[in-house]
Amino acid sequence: MSVPLRYGSIFFLQVIGACVLSASGAAQPQIPRMPAPPPMRLVSRSERSQLDDARDAKARLRATMTLAEEHLVHAENFTEQKKFDEASAELGSYLGLIGDLRDYVSKLNSDKNSTRDICRHFEWEVRPHIPRLAVMRRITPASYSLYIKDAEEFIKDTRAEALDSFYGHSVLREPQRQKILRLRAEKTRRKPSIHEFSH
């Protein structure tokens, strides 16, 4: 009779010990996760060599966008596999290439039709990247997603800069256009005059 009682008391003590350990673990404050390091925006040596070999601005644009597209595809694939460090590294390489092309285009003569054509193609190429980055951000942990949001803003700025260079001074600036639209809306909402009723 004493042997089963002893085993029963040992089991009871083990259960109590497990409960105490789990309670003490739950009571410990959770250490907040540090944000991941920002992606390094860079152009590798081999990629730099390819870009420098481009014979003109159009070839430079094509080479850059081909390389950037490869990095963006890799970043998307790594994000789907939940390999967020690798995705961040690919995002950095993508942004490095886009930033390099942005700097290159900004140094071209904006009065030339060929430069405006480059700007138009540049904007057209990066436009579809914004929704792709948004999809990546939605399935990425918060410690990484803030950098993808920064990347989205960078691409939006790049688009705006390319469009400004393409249209030059001929395009209406946003505040002016908003003012014109507001005045037109007020004109259509105005009350009819007495003379209008008489006809």
mmCIF file of the C-alpha atoms, coordinates in Angstrom:
data_MODEL
# 
_entry.id   MODEL 
# 
loop_
_atom_site.group_PDB 
_atom_site.id 
_atom_site.type_symbol 
_atom_site.label_atom_id 
_atom_site.label_alt_id 
_atom_site.label_comp_id 
_atom_site.label_asym_id 
_atom_site.label_entity_id 
_atom_site.label_seq_id 
_atom_site.pdbx_PDB_ins_code 
_atom_site.Cartn_x 
_atom_site.Cartn_y 
_atom_site.Cartn_z 
_atom_site.occupancy 
_atom_site.B_iso_or_equiv 
_atom_site.pdbx_formal_charge 
_atom_site.auth_seq_id 
_atom_site.auth_comp_id 
_atom_site.auth_asym_id 
_atom_site.auth_atom_id 
_atom_site.pdbx_PDB_model_num 
ATOM 1   C CA . MET A 1 1   ? 0.000   0.000  0.000   1.00 0.00 ? 1   MET A CA 1 
ATOM 2   C CA . SER A 1 2   ? 2.841   2.380  0.760   1.00 0.00 ? 2   SER A CA 1 
ATOM 3   C CA . VAL A 1 3   ? 4.518   1.933  -2.676  1.00 0.00 ? 3   VAL A CA 1 
ATOM 4   C CA . PRO A 1 4   ? 1.579   3.181  -4.822  1.00 0.00 ? 4   PRO A CA 1 
ATOM 5   C CA . LEU A 1 5   ? 1.035   6.051  -2.383  1.00 0.00 ? 5   LEU A CA 1 
ATOM 6   C CA . ARG A 1 6   ? 4.664   7.128  -2.773  1.00 0.00 ? 6   ARG A CA 1 
ATOM 7   C CA . TYR A 1 7   ? 4.420   7.053  -6.578  1.00 0.00 ? 7   TYR A CA 1 
ATOM 8   C CA . GLY A 1 8   ? 1.175   9.012  -6.409  1.00 0.00 ? 8   GLY A CA 1 
ATOM 9   C CA . SER A 1 9   ? 2.793   11.721 -4.268  1.00 0.00 ? 9   SER A CA 1 
ATOM 10  C CA . ILE A 1 10  ? 5.807   11.954 -6.650  1.00 0.00 ? 10  ILE A CA 1 
ATOM 11  C CA . PHE A 1 11  ? 3.445   12.385 -9.641  1.00 0.00 ? 11  PHE A CA 1 
ATOM 12  C CA . PHE A 1 12  ? 1.469   15.024 -7.728  1.00 0.00 ? 12  PHE A CA 1 
ATOM 13  C CA . LEU A 1 13  ? 4.694   16.954 -6.952  1.00 0.00 ? 13  LEU A CA 1 
ATOM 14  C CA . GLN A 1 14  ? 5.727   16.802 -10.627 1.00 0.00 ? 14  GLN A CA 1 
ATOM 15  C CA . VAL A 1 15  ? 2.391   18.257 -11.715 1.00 0.00 ? 15  VAL A CA 1 
ATOM 16  C CA . ILE A 1 16  ? 2.699   21.074 -9.169  1.00 0.00 ? 16  ILE A CA 1 
ATOM 17  C CA . GLY A 1 17  ? 6.287   21.792 -10.302 1.00 0.00 ? 17  GLY A CA 1 
ATOM 18  C CA . ALA A 1 18  ? 5.241   21.978 -13.946 1.00 0.00 ? 18  ALA A CA 1 
ATOM 19  C CA . CYS A 1 19  ? 2.440   24.401 -13.083 1.00 0.00 ? 19  CYS A CA 1 
ATOM 20  C CA . VAL A 1 20  ? 4.823   26.635 -11.083 1.00 0.00 ? 20  VAL A CA 1 
ATOM 21  C CA . LEU A 1 21  ? 7.370   26.712 -13.925 1.00 0.00 ? 21  LEU A CA 1 
ATOM 22  C CA . SER A 1 22  ? 4.766   27.586 -16.552 1.00 0.00 ? 22  SER A CA 1 
ATOM 23  C CA . ALA A 1 23  ? 3.297   30.315 -14.327 1.00 0.00 ? 23  ALA A CA 1 
ATOM 24  C CA . SER A 1 24  ? 6.729   31.836 -13.686 1.00 0.00 ? 24  SER A CA 1 
ATOM 25  C CA . GLY A 1 25  ? 7.497   31.746 -17.433 1.00 0.00 ? 25  GLY A CA 1 
ATOM 26  C CA . ALA A 1 26  ? 4.247   33.527 -18.214 1.00 0.00 ? 26  ALA A CA 1 
ATOM 27  C CA . ALA A 1 27  ? 4.966   36.176 -15.589 1.00 0.00 ? 27  ALA A CA 1 
ATOM 28  C CA . GLN A 1 28  ? 8.275   37.159 -17.188 1.00 0.00 ? 28  GLN A CA 1 
ATOM 29  C CA . PRO A 1 29  ? 8.005   40.284 -19.343 1.00 0.00 ? 29  PRO A CA 1 
ATOM 30  C CA . GLN A 1 30  ? 8.158   39.640 -23.068 1.00 0.00 ? 30  GLN A CA 1 
ATOM 31  C CA . ILE A 1 31  ? 11.166  41.302 -24.706 1.00 0.00 ? 31  ILE A CA 1 
ATOM 32  C CA . PRO A 1 32  ? 9.981   43.304 -27.719 1.00 0.00 ? 32  PRO A CA 1 
ATOM 33  C CA . ARG A 1 33  ? 11.466  42.193 -31.020 1.00 0.00 ? 33  ARG A CA 1 
ATOM 34  C CA . MET A 1 34  ? 13.985  44.612 -32.428 1.00 0.00 ? 34  MET A CA 1 
ATOM 35  C CA . PRO A 1 35  ? 13.280  45.780 -35.969 1.00 0.00 ? 35  PRO A CA 1 
ATOM 36  C CA . ALA A 1 36  ? 15.319  44.064 -38.648 1.00 0.00 ? 36  ALA A CA 1 
ATOM 37  C CA . PRO A 1 37  ? 18.256  46.028 -40.088 1.00 0.00 ? 37  PRO A CA 1 
ATOM 38  C CA . PRO A 1 38  ? 17.338  48.085 -43.153 1.00 0.00 ? 38  PRO A CA 1 
ATOM 39  C CA . PRO A 1 39  ? 18.218  46.576 -46.529 1.00 0.00 ? 39  PRO A CA 1 
ATOM 40  C CA . MET A 1 40  ? 21.582  47.679 -47.925 1.00 0.00 ? 40  MET A CA 1 
ATOM 41  C CA . ARG A 1 41  ? 20.975  49.617 -51.137 1.00 0.00 ? 41  ARG A CA 1 
ATOM 42  C CA . LEU A 1 42  ? 23.877  48.621 -53.341 1.00 0.00 ? 42  LEU A CA 1 
ATOM 43  C CA . VAL A 1 43  ? 24.926  47.712 -56.858 1.00 0.00 ? 43  VAL A CA 1 
ATOM 44  C CA . SER A 1 44  ? 27.301  44.756 -56.998 1.00 0.00 ? 44  SER A CA 1 
ATOM 45  C CA . ARG A 1 45  ? 30.615  44.993 -58.823 1.00 0.00 ? 45  ARG A CA 1 
ATOM 46  C CA . SER A 1 46  ? 29.499  42.654 -61.616 1.00 0.00 ? 46  SER A CA 1 
ATOM 47  C CA . GLU A 1 47  ? 26.249  44.598 -62.080 1.00 0.00 ? 47  GLU A CA 1 
ATOM 48  C CA . ARG A 1 48  ? 28.156  47.888 -62.119 1.00 0.00 ? 48  ARG A CA 1 
ATOM 49  C CA . SER A 1 49  ? 30.360  46.473 -64.870 1.00 0.00 ? 49  SER A CA 1 
ATOM 50  C CA . GLN A 1 50  ? 27.296  45.513 -66.930 1.00 0.00 ? 50  GLN A CA 1 
ATOM 51  C CA . LEU A 1 51  ? 25.779  48.977 -66.527 1.00 0.00 ? 51  LEU A CA 1 
ATOM 52  C CA . ASP A 1 52  ? 29.002  50.754 -67.425 1.00 0.00 ? 52  ASP A CA 1 
ATOM 53  C CA . ASP A 1 53  ? 29.203  48.668 -70.615 1.00 0.00 ? 53  ASP A CA 1 
ATOM 54  C CA . ALA A 1 54  ? 25.845  50.033 -71.819 1.00 0.00 ? 54  ALA A CA 1 
ATOM 55  C CA . ARG A 1 55  ? 26.473  52.041 -74.980 1.00 0.00 ? 55  ARG A CA 1 
ATOM 56  C CA . ASP A 1 56  ? 23.723  54.644 -74.431 1.00 0.00 ? 56  ASP A CA 1 
ATOM 57  C CA . ALA A 1 57  ? 20.934  55.727 -72.079 1.00 0.00 ? 57  ALA A CA 1 
ATOM 58  C CA . LYS A 1 58  ? 18.382  53.368 -73.621 1.00 0.00 ? 58  LYS A CA 1 
ATOM 59  C CA . ALA A 1 59  ? 20.702  50.378 -73.199 1.00 0.00 ? 59  ALA A CA 1 
ATOM 60  C CA . ARG A 1 60  ? 21.469  51.498 -69.647 1.00 0.00 ? 60  ARG A CA 1 
ATOM 61  C CA . LEU A 1 61  ? 17.747  51.626 -68.868 1.00 0.00 ? 61  LEU A CA 1 
ATOM 62  C CA . ARG A 1 62  ? 17.166  48.135 -70.298 1.00 0.00 ? 62  ARG A CA 1 
ATOM 63  C CA . ALA A 1 63  ? 20.146  46.616 -68.454 1.00 0.00 ? 63  ALA A CA 1 
ATOM 64  C CA . THR A 1 64  ? 19.182  48.219 -65.154 1.00 0.00 ? 64  THR A CA 1 
ATOM 65  C CA . MET A 1 65  ? 15.544  47.205 -65.320 1.00 0.00 ? 65  MET A CA 1 
ATOM 66  C CA . THR A 1 66  ? 16.441  43.619 -66.271 1.00 0.00 ? 66  THR A CA 1 
ATOM 67  C CA . LEU A 1 67  ? 18.719  43.304 -63.232 1.00 0.00 ? 67  LEU A CA 1 
ATOM 68  C CA . ALA A 1 68  ? 16.226  45.089 -60.945 1.00 0.00 ? 68  ALA A CA 1 
ATOM 69  C CA . GLU A 1 69  ? 13.393  42.804 -62.090 1.00 0.00 ? 69  GLU A CA 1 
ATOM 70  C CA . GLU A 1 70  ? 15.495  39.726 -61.234 1.00 0.00 ? 70  GLU A CA 1 
ATOM 71  C CA . HIS A 1 71  ? 16.100  41.011 -57.695 1.00 0.00 ? 71  HIS A CA 1 
ATOM 72  C CA . LEU A 1 72  ? 12.433  41.883 -57.213 1.00 0.00 ? 72  LEU A CA 1 
ATOM 73  C CA . VAL A 1 73  ? 11.362  38.385 -58.328 1.00 0.00 ? 73  VAL A CA 1 
ATOM 74  C CA . HIS A 1 74  ? 13.880  36.847 -55.895 1.00 0.00 ? 74  HIS A CA 1 
ATOM 75  C CA . ALA A 1 75  ? 12.565  39.092 -53.104 1.00 0.00 ? 75  ALA A CA 1 
ATOM 76  C CA . GLU A 1 76  ? 8.992   37.983 -53.836 1.00 0.00 ? 76  GLU A CA 1 
ATOM 77  C CA . ASN A 1 77  ? 9.985   34.305 -53.843 1.00 0.00 ? 77  ASN A CA 1 
ATOM 78  C CA . PHE A 1 78  ? 11.925  34.590 -50.573 1.00 0.00 ? 78  PHE A CA 1 
ATOM 79  C CA . THR A 1 79  ? 8.972   36.418 -48.996 1.00 0.00 ? 79  THR A CA 1 
ATOM 80  C CA . GLU A 1 80  ? 6.617   33.591 -49.969 1.00 0.00 ? 80  GLU A CA 1 
ATOM 81  C CA . GLN A 1 81  ? 9.093   31.121 -48.416 1.00 0.00 ? 81  GLN A CA 1 
ATOM 82  C CA . LYS A 1 82  ? 9.211   33.281 -45.246 1.00 0.00 ? 82  LYS A CA 1 
ATOM 83  C CA . LYS A 1 83  ? 12.954  33.855 -45.717 1.00 0.00 ? 83  LYS A CA 1 
ATOM 84  C CA . PHE A 1 84  ? 12.728  37.509 -44.792 1.00 0.00 ? 84  PHE A CA 1 
ATOM 85  C CA . ASP A 1 85  ? 16.452  38.224 -44.359 1.00 0.00 ? 85  ASP A CA 1 
ATOM 86  C CA . GLU A 1 86  ? 17.142  36.976 -47.881 1.00 0.00 ? 86  GLU A CA 1 
ATOM 87  C CA . ALA A 1 87  ? 14.135  38.914 -49.218 1.00 0.00 ? 87  ALA A CA 1 
ATOM 88  C CA . SER A 1 88  ? 15.451  42.068 -47.546 1.00 0.00 ? 88  SER A CA 1 
ATOM 89  C CA . ALA A 1 89  ? 18.884  41.611 -49.149 1.00 0.00 ? 89  ALA A CA 1 
ATOM 90  C CA . GLU A 1 90  ? 17.274  41.242 -52.590 1.00 0.00 ? 90  GLU A CA 1 
ATOM 91  C CA . LEU A 1 91  ? 15.113  44.298 -51.942 1.00 0.00 ? 91  LEU A CA 1 
ATOM 92  C CA . GLY A 1 92  ? 18.262  46.287 -51.129 1.00 0.00 ? 92  GLY A CA 1 
ATOM 93  C CA . SER A 1 93  ? 19.875  45.255 -54.420 1.00 0.00 ? 93  SER A CA 1 
ATOM 94  C CA . TYR A 1 94  ? 16.671  46.159 -56.281 1.00 0.00 ? 94  TYR A CA 1 
ATOM 95  C CA . LEU A 1 95  ? 16.527  49.604 -54.668 1.00 0.00 ? 95  LEU A CA 1 
ATOM 96  C CA . GLY A 1 96  ? 20.232  50.141 -55.294 1.00 0.00 ? 96  GLY A CA 1 
ATOM 97  C CA . LEU A 1 97  ? 19.742  49.600 -59.016 1.00 0.00 ? 97  LEU A CA 1 
ATOM 98  C CA . ILE A 1 98  ? 16.639  51.798 -59.226 1.00 0.00 ? 98  ILE A CA 1 
ATOM 99  C CA . GLY A 1 99  ? 18.409  54.552 -57.283 1.00 0.00 ? 99  GLY A CA 1 
ATOM 100 C CA . ASP A 1 100 ? 21.447  54.291 -59.547 1.00 0.00 ? 100 ASP A CA 1 
ATOM 101 C CA . LEU A 1 101 ? 19.287  54.644 -62.659 1.00 0.00 ? 101 LEU A CA 1 
ATOM 102 C CA . ARG A 1 102 ? 17.423  57.536 -61.075 1.00 0.00 ? 102 ARG A CA 1 
ATOM 103 C CA . ASP A 1 103 ? 20.720  59.356 -60.474 1.00 0.00 ? 103 ASP A CA 1 
ATOM 104 C CA . TYR A 1 104 ? 21.894  58.562 -64.004 1.00 0.00 ? 104 TYR A CA 1 
ATOM 105 C CA . VAL A 1 105 ? 18.708  59.894 -65.616 1.00 0.00 ? 105 VAL A CA 1 
ATOM 106 C CA . SER A 1 106 ? 18.776  63.069 -63.499 1.00 0.00 ? 106 SER A CA 1 
ATOM 107 C CA . LYS A 1 107 ? 22.137  63.980 -65.067 1.00 0.00 ? 107 LYS A CA 1 
ATOM 108 C CA . LEU A 1 108 ? 20.874  63.727 -68.655 1.00 0.00 ? 108 LEU A CA 1 
ATOM 109 C CA . ASN A 1 109 ? 19.900  66.805 -70.641 1.00 0.00 ? 109 ASN A CA 1 
ATOM 110 C CA . SER A 1 110 ? 16.192  67.187 -69.877 1.00 0.00 ? 110 SER A CA 1 
ATOM 111 C CA . ASP A 1 111 ? 15.612  69.363 -72.959 1.00 0.00 ? 111 ASP A CA 1 
ATOM 112 C CA . LYS A 1 112 ? 16.311  66.488 -75.342 1.00 0.00 ? 112 LYS A CA 1 
ATOM 113 C CA . ASN A 1 113 ? 13.456  64.384 -76.697 1.00 0.00 ? 113 ASN A CA 1 
ATOM 114 C CA . SER A 1 114 ? 15.560  61.250 -76.159 1.00 0.00 ? 114 SER A CA 1 
ATOM 115 C CA . THR A 1 115 ? 15.820  62.055 -72.427 1.00 0.00 ? 115 THR A CA 1 
ATOM 116 C CA . ARG A 1 116 ? 12.082  62.587 -72.145 1.00 0.00 ? 116 ARG A CA 1 
ATOM 117 C CA . ASP A 1 117 ? 11.592  59.237 -73.878 1.00 0.00 ? 117 ASP A CA 1 
ATOM 118 C CA . ILE A 1 118 ? 13.900  57.567 -71.326 1.00 0.00 ? 118 ILE A CA 1 
ATOM 119 C CA . CYS A 1 119 ? 11.918  59.167 -68.481 1.00 0.00 ? 119 CYS A CA 1 
ATOM 120 C CA . ARG A 1 120 ? 8.630   57.951 -69.954 1.00 0.00 ? 120 ARG A CA 1 
ATOM 121 C CA . HIS A 1 121 ? 9.935   54.380 -70.269 1.00 0.00 ? 121 HIS A CA 1 
ATOM 122 C CA . PHE A 1 122 ? 11.460  54.510 -66.783 1.00 0.00 ? 122 PHE A CA 1 
ATOM 123 C CA . GLU A 1 123 ? 8.100   55.510 -65.280 1.00 0.00 ? 123 GLU A CA 1 
ATOM 124 C CA . TRP A 1 124 ? 6.313   52.842 -67.311 1.00 0.00 ? 124 TRP A CA 1 
ATOM 125 C CA . GLU A 1 125 ? 8.753   50.142 -66.115 1.00 0.00 ? 125 GLU A CA 1 
ATOM 126 C CA . VAL A 1 126 ? 8.567   50.908 -62.372 1.00 0.00 ? 126 VAL A CA 1 
ATOM 127 C CA . ARG A 1 127 ? 4.811   51.549 -62.182 1.00 0.00 ? 127 ARG A CA 1 
ATOM 128 C CA . PRO A 1 128 ? 3.808   47.856 -61.811 1.00 0.00 ? 128 PRO A CA 1 
ATOM 129 C CA . HIS A 1 129 ? 6.360   47.374 -59.042 1.00 0.00 ? 129 HIS A CA 1 
ATOM 130 C CA . ILE A 1 130 ? 4.308   49.353 -56.509 1.00 0.00 ? 130 ILE A CA 1 
ATOM 131 C CA . PRO A 1 131 ? 1.424   46.831 -56.176 1.00 0.00 ? 131 PRO A CA 1 
ATOM 132 C CA . ARG A 1 132 ? 3.949   43.970 -56.098 1.00 0.00 ? 132 ARG A CA 1 
ATOM 133 C CA . LEU A 1 133 ? 5.749   45.597 -53.182 1.00 0.00 ? 133 LEU A CA 1 
ATOM 134 C CA . ALA A 1 134 ? 2.398   46.128 -51.453 1.00 0.00 ? 134 ALA A CA 1 
ATOM 135 C CA . VAL A 1 135 ? 1.636   42.394 -51.715 1.00 0.00 ? 135 VAL A CA 1 
ATOM 136 C CA . MET A 1 136 ? 5.050   41.596 -50.216 1.00 0.00 ? 136 MET A CA 1 
ATOM 137 C CA . ARG A 1 137 ? 4.453   44.035 -47.362 1.00 0.00 ? 137 ARG A CA 1 
ATOM 138 C CA . ARG A 1 138 ? 1.127   42.443 -46.432 1.00 0.00 ? 138 ARG A CA 1 
ATOM 139 C CA . ILE A 1 139 ? 2.706   39.012 -45.848 1.00 0.00 ? 139 ILE A CA 1 
ATOM 140 C CA . THR A 1 140 ? 5.888   40.285 -44.170 1.00 0.00 ? 140 THR A CA 1 
ATOM 141 C CA . PRO A 1 141 ? 6.370   40.672 -40.377 1.00 0.00 ? 141 PRO A CA 1 
ATOM 142 C CA . ALA A 1 142 ? 6.239   44.205 -39.006 1.00 0.00 ? 142 ALA A CA 1 
ATOM 143 C CA . SER A 1 143 ? 9.979   44.268 -38.266 1.00 0.00 ? 143 SER A CA 1 
ATOM 144 C CA . TYR A 1 144 ? 10.636  43.997 -42.031 1.00 0.00 ? 144 TYR A CA 1 
ATOM 145 C CA . SER A 1 145 ? 7.490   45.496 -43.565 1.00 0.00 ? 145 SER A CA 1 
ATOM 146 C CA . LEU A 1 146 ? 8.351   49.093 -42.664 1.00 0.00 ? 146 LEU A CA 1 
ATOM 147 C CA . TYR A 1 147 ? 11.284  48.885 -45.087 1.00 0.00 ? 147 TYR A CA 1 
ATOM 148 C CA . ILE A 1 148 ? 9.032   47.584 -47.838 1.00 0.00 ? 148 ILE A CA 1 
ATOM 149 C CA . LYS A 1 149 ? 6.756   50.572 -47.183 1.00 0.00 ? 149 LYS A CA 1 
ATOM 150 C CA . ASP A 1 150 ? 9.812   52.819 -47.573 1.00 0.00 ? 150 ASP A CA 1 
ATOM 151 C CA . ALA A 1 151 ? 10.569  51.036 -50.857 1.00 0.00 ? 151 ALA A CA 1 
ATOM 152 C CA . GLU A 1 152 ? 7.024   51.720 -52.091 1.00 0.00 ? 152 GLU A CA 1 
ATOM 153 C CA . GLU A 1 153 ? 7.426   55.423 -51.295 1.00 0.00 ? 153 GLU A CA 1 
ATOM 154 C CA . PHE A 1 154 ? 10.815  55.469 -53.035 1.00 0.00 ? 154 PHE A CA 1 
ATOM 155 C CA . ILE A 1 155 ? 9.316   53.985 -56.206 1.00 0.00 ? 155 ILE A CA 1 
ATOM 156 C CA . LYS A 1 156 ? 6.387   56.432 -56.078 1.00 0.00 ? 156 LYS A CA 1 
ATOM 157 C CA . ASP A 1 157 ? 8.869   59.310 -55.802 1.00 0.00 ? 157 ASP A CA 1 
ATOM 158 C CA . THR A 1 158 ? 10.870  57.832 -58.675 1.00 0.00 ? 158 THR A CA 1 
ATOM 159 C CA . ARG A 1 159 ? 7.744   57.700 -60.833 1.00 0.00 ? 159 ARG A CA 1 
ATOM 160 C CA . ALA A 1 160 ? 6.836   61.288 -59.984 1.00 0.00 ? 160 ALA A CA 1 
ATOM 161 C CA . GLU A 1 161 ? 10.350  62.474 -60.786 1.00 0.00 ? 161 GLU A CA 1 
ATOM 162 C CA . ALA A 1 162 ? 10.354  60.627 -64.113 1.00 0.00 ? 162 ALA A CA 1 
ATOM 163 C CA . LEU A 1 163 ? 6.952   62.063 -65.034 1.00 0.00 ? 163 LEU A CA 1 
ATOM 164 C CA . ASP A 1 164 ? 8.059   65.586 -64.135 1.00 0.00 ? 164 ASP A CA 1 
ATOM 165 C CA . SER A 1 165 ? 11.112  65.181 -66.356 1.00 0.00 ? 165 SER A CA 1 
ATOM 166 C CA . PHE A 1 166 ? 8.991   63.790 -69.197 1.00 0.00 ? 166 PHE A CA 1 
ATOM 167 C CA . TYR A 1 167 ? 6.339   66.507 -69.152 1.00 0.00 ? 167 TYR A CA 1 
ATOM 168 C CA . GLY A 1 168 ? 8.654   69.326 -68.134 1.00 0.00 ? 168 GLY A CA 1 
ATOM 169 C CA . HIS A 1 169 ? 6.865   72.622 -67.533 1.00 0.00 ? 169 HIS A CA 1 
ATOM 170 C CA . SER A 1 170 ? 3.969   71.882 -69.866 1.00 0.00 ? 170 SER A CA 1 
ATOM 171 C CA . VAL A 1 171 ? 2.031   69.863 -67.300 1.00 0.00 ? 171 VAL A CA 1 
ATOM 172 C CA . LEU A 1 172 ? -0.248  71.537 -64.786 1.00 0.00 ? 172 LEU A CA 1 
ATOM 173 C CA . ARG A 1 173 ? 1.042   71.169 -61.256 1.00 0.00 ? 173 ARG A CA 1 
ATOM 174 C CA . GLU A 1 174 ? -1.302  69.403 -58.840 1.00 0.00 ? 174 GLU A CA 1 
ATOM 175 C CA . PRO A 1 175 ? -2.406  72.464 -56.790 1.00 0.00 ? 175 PRO A CA 1 
ATOM 176 C CA . GLN A 1 176 ? -3.280  74.371 -59.978 1.00 0.00 ? 176 GLN A CA 1 
ATOM 177 C CA . ARG A 1 177 ? -5.192  71.445 -61.412 1.00 0.00 ? 177 ARG A CA 1 
ATOM 178 C CA . GLN A 1 178 ? -7.140  70.987 -58.164 1.00 0.00 ? 178 GLN A CA 1 
ATOM 179 C CA . LYS A 1 179 ? -8.046  74.681 -58.211 1.00 0.00 ? 179 LYS A CA 1 
ATOM 180 C CA . ILE A 1 180 ? -9.311  74.466 -61.805 1.00 0.00 ? 180 ILE A CA 1 
ATOM 181 C CA . LEU A 1 181 ? -11.370 71.372 -61.040 1.00 0.00 ? 181 LEU A CA 1 
ATOM 182 C CA . ARG A 1 182 ? -12.867 73.057 -57.971 1.00 0.00 ? 182 ARG A CA 1 
ATOM 183 C CA . LEU A 1 183 ? -13.839 76.160 -59.987 1.00 0.00 ? 183 LEU A CA 1 
ATOM 184 C CA . ARG A 1 184 ? -15.452 73.996 -62.665 1.00 0.00 ? 184 ARG A CA 1 
ATOM 185 C CA . ALA A 1 185 ? -17.415 72.078 -60.024 1.00 0.00 ? 185 ALA A CA 1 
ATOM 186 C CA . GLU A 1 186 ? -18.635 75.335 -58.472 1.00 0.00 ? 186 GLU A CA 1 
ATOM 187 C CA . LYS A 1 187 ? -19.697 76.603 -61.894 1.00 0.00 ? 187 LYS A CA 1 
ATOM 188 C CA . THR A 1 188 ? -21.818 73.516 -62.557 1.00 0.00 ? 188 THR A CA 1 
ATOM 189 C CA . ARG A 1 189 ? -23.403 73.706 -59.085 1.00 0.00 ? 189 ARG A CA 1 
ATOM 190 C CA . ARG A 1 190 ? -24.367 77.398 -59.311 1.00 0.00 ? 190 ARG A CA 1 
ATOM 191 C CA . LYS A 1 191 ? -28.048 78.313 -59.074 1.00 0.00 ? 191 LYS A CA 1 
ATOM 192 C CA . PRO A 1 192 ? -29.811 79.290 -62.307 1.00 0.00 ? 192 PRO A CA 1 
ATOM 193 C CA . SER A 1 193 ? -30.661 82.970 -62.723 1.00 0.00 ? 193 SER A CA 1 
ATOM 194 C CA . ILE A 1 194 ? -34.152 84.466 -63.229 1.00 0.00 ? 194 ILE A CA 1 
ATOM 195 C CA . HIS A 1 195 ? -33.409 84.989 -66.933 1.00 0.00 ? 195 HIS A CA 1 
ATOM 196 C CA . GLU A 1 196 ? -32.704 81.282 -67.321 1.00 0.00 ? 196 GLU A CA 1 
ATOM 197 C CA . PHE A 1 197 ? -36.161 80.452 -65.899 1.00 0.00 ? 197 PHE A CA 1 
ATOM 198 C CA . SER A 1 198 ? -37.890 82.841 -68.284 1.00 0.00 ? 198 SER A CA 1 
ATOM 199 C CA . HIS A 1 199 ? -36.717 80.890 -71.381 1.00 0.00 ? 199 HIS A CA 1 
# 
